[in-house]
Amino acid sequence: MENNKDFWNSQYLANTLGWDLGTISPPLKSYIDTLQDKNIRILIPGCGNSHEAEYLLEQGFTNITIIDIAPSLVEKLKTKFKNNLNITIVLGDFFEHQGEYDLILEQTFFCALPPAMRENYVSKMHQLLINEGIIAGLLFNRTFESGPPFGGSQEEYEILFKDSFHFLKIKVCQNSASPRAGTELWIEFQKK
């Protein structure tokens, strides 16, 4: 499997989206509901169908950037959000993206990347966040025979992130969507 633009574009064109819940995941919804500042700069990498961005907009957030590598998906998103000035839609490679964010939401992006790219992911997240910026979201707490998705464990993630981030929260998620119950960790990591 090649984890690239053509692969992901073909997934969206064929509508083989087994990872897509069709709505925002309950843990991310609960987290967003705690955010007070509606003007924070939020990035959602590997945004997919952008249920999280849609919910953020419904809640009055004003500075959302979403990025995905699949051209057909991004065209669909540009149509979906065409009249909303509070969202920036980027077609591109996350690892080449430039910007500065207060919060990055993690929802099925990390697990879509081959494990060999994980150190690059941590480095890029660190680069994109402001001082004391936050990554919040979900990571799988299980393994898969092949991927994507690619799984992992809390111990593995702690080793991977410990030099660049403070662990505000890393725990078994209690309100996962039923298909993922018992297999996710909720994370909140703050840039060192």
LINMONOR-V235415 format. One record per residue. N is the residue number from 1. RES is the residue in one letter. PSI is psi in whole degrees, -180 to 180 (999 if undefined). D_CENTER is the distance of its C-alpha to the mean C-alpha in Angstrom with 1 decimal. Layout:
# LINMONOR-V235415
N|RES|PSI|D_CENTER / N|RES|PSI|D_CENTER
This chain:
# LINMONOR-V235415
1|M|129|20.9 / 2|E|124|19.8 / 3|N|81|16.1 / 4|N|-176|16.7 / 5|K|-47|16.9 / 6|D|-40|19.8 / 7|F|-52|18.4 / 8|W|-36|15.2 / 9|N|-42|17.6 / 10|S|-33|20.0 / 11|Q|-43|17.6 / 12|Y|-39|17.1 / 13|L|-37|20.8 / 14|A|-6|21.9 / 15|N|39|19.6 / 16|T|78|18.7 / 17|L|55|15.5 / 18|G|-22|16.1 / 19|W|-16|12.5 / 20|D|120|12.4 / 21|L|-15|13.8 / 22|G|-1|15.2 / 23|T|172|14.1 / 24|I|143|11.6 / 25|S|143|11.4 / 26|P|-41|14.2 / 27|P|-40|12.6 / 28|L|-38|10.1 / 29|K|-47|13.2 / 30|S|-41|15.3 / 31|Y|-48|13.4 / 32|I|-37|13.3 / 33|D|-16|17.0 / 34|T|-13|17.8 / 35|L|128|16.8 / 36|Q|-40|20.2 / 37|D|109|19.7 / 38|K|-6|18.7 / 39|N|5|18.9 / 40|I|151|16.3 / 41|R|116|14.3 / 42|I|134|10.7 / 43|L|137|8.1 / 44|I|101|5.1 / 45|P|150|5.0 / 46|G|50|6.0 / 47|C|-18|6.3 / 48|G|-142|9.0 / 49|N|-1|11.5 / 50|S|42|9.6 / 51|H|-34|11.1 / 52|E|-44|9.1 / 53|A|-40|10.6 / 54|E|-44|13.8 / 55|Y|-42|14.1 / 56|L|-45|13.6 / 57|L|-42|16.3 / 58|E|-31|18.5 / 59|Q|0|18.4 / 60|G|12|19.6 / 61|F|145|16.9 / 62|T|-3|18.2 / 63|N|75|16.0 / 64|I|133|12.6 / 65|T|131|11.4 / 66|I|144|9.3 / 67|I|139|9.6 / 68|D|157|10.3 / 69|I|-11|13.2 / 70|A|111|15.0 / 71|P|-42|17.8 / 72|S|-38|18.9 / 73|L|-47|15.6 / 74|V|-38|15.5 / 75|E|-42|19.1 / 76|K|-42|18.5 / 77|L|-38|15.9 / 78|K|-36|18.5 / 79|T|-45|21.1 / 80|K|-42|19.1 / 81|F|20|18.5 / 82|K|-29|21.6 / 83|N|13|23.4 / 84|N|117|20.8 / 85|L|-3|21.2 / 86|N|5|18.4 / 87|I|138|15.6 / 88|T|127|15.4 / 89|I|123|14.3 / 90|V|127|14.2 / 91|L|117|15.1 / 92|G|178|14.7 / 93|D|121|13.5 / 94|F|-39|10.8 / 95|F|-10|13.4 / 96|E|-5|15.9 / 97|H|142|14.2 / 98|Q|144|16.2 / 99|G|-178|15.7 / 100|E|124|15.7 / 101|Y|149|13.3 / 102|D|-32|14.0 / 103|L|134|10.6 / 104|I|126|7.1 / 105|L|129|4.7 / 106|E|115|2.7 / 107|Q|98|3.6 / 108|T|15|5.7 / 109|F|-52|4.8 / 110|F|-45|7.0 / 111|C|-14|9.4 / 112|A|-18|10.0 / 113|L|139|11.4 / 114|P|142|15.0 / 115|P|-29|15.8 / 116|A|-17|17.9 / 117|M|1|15.0 / 118|R|-39|13.6 / 119|E|-37|15.9 / 120|N|-38|15.0 / 121|Y|-49|11.3 / 122|V|-45|12.7 / 123|S|-43|15.1 / 124|K|-40|13.0 / 125|M|-45|10.8 / 126|H|-43|14.2 / 127|Q|-41|15.7 / 128|L|-22|13.4 / 129|L|145|13.7 / 130|I|170|17.1 / 131|N|131|19.4 / 132|E|15|18.2 / 133|G|164|14.8 / 134|I|138|12.2 / 135|I|128|8.8 / 136|A|141|8.4 / 137|G|-150|6.9 / 138|L|139|8.0 / 139|L|144|9.5 / 140|F|142|12.4 / 141|N|56|15.8 / 142|R|169|17.8 / 143|T|159|18.8 / 144|F|150|19.1 / 145|E|-37|22.2 / 146|S|174|20.4 / 147|G|178|17.1 / 148|P|156|14.6 / 149|P|157|13.2 / 150|F|131|14.2 / 151|G|-164|14.7 / 152|G|-170|15.9 / 153|S|163|17.5 / 154|Q|-43|17.5 / 155|E|-43|20.2 / 156|E|-44|18.5 / 157|Y|-39|15.4 / 158|E|-42|18.0 / 159|I|-43|19.9 / 160|L|-42|17.0 / 161|F|-14|15.7 / 162|K|-31|19.2 / 163|D|-21|20.6 / 164|S|-16|18.0 / 165|F|147|16.7 / 166|H|140|18.5 / 167|F|102|17.3 / 168|L|-41|17.6 / 169|K|138|16.4 / 170|I|104|15.8 / 171|K|159|17.4 / 172|V|129|17.6 / 173|C|132|15.9 / 174|Q|-12|18.8 / 175|N|38|17.4 / 176|S|156|15.2 / 177|A|146|15.9 / 178|S|-39|19.1 / 179|P|-19|18.2 / 180|R|6|15.9 / 181|A|132|18.3 / 182|G|2|19.2 / 183|T|10|16.7 / 184|E|150|13.7 / 185|L|138|13.5 / 186|W|130|12.3 / 187|I|145|11.5 / 188|E|108|12.4 / 189|F|134|13.2 / 190|Q|133|15.3 / 191|K|132|16.2 / 192|K|999|19.8
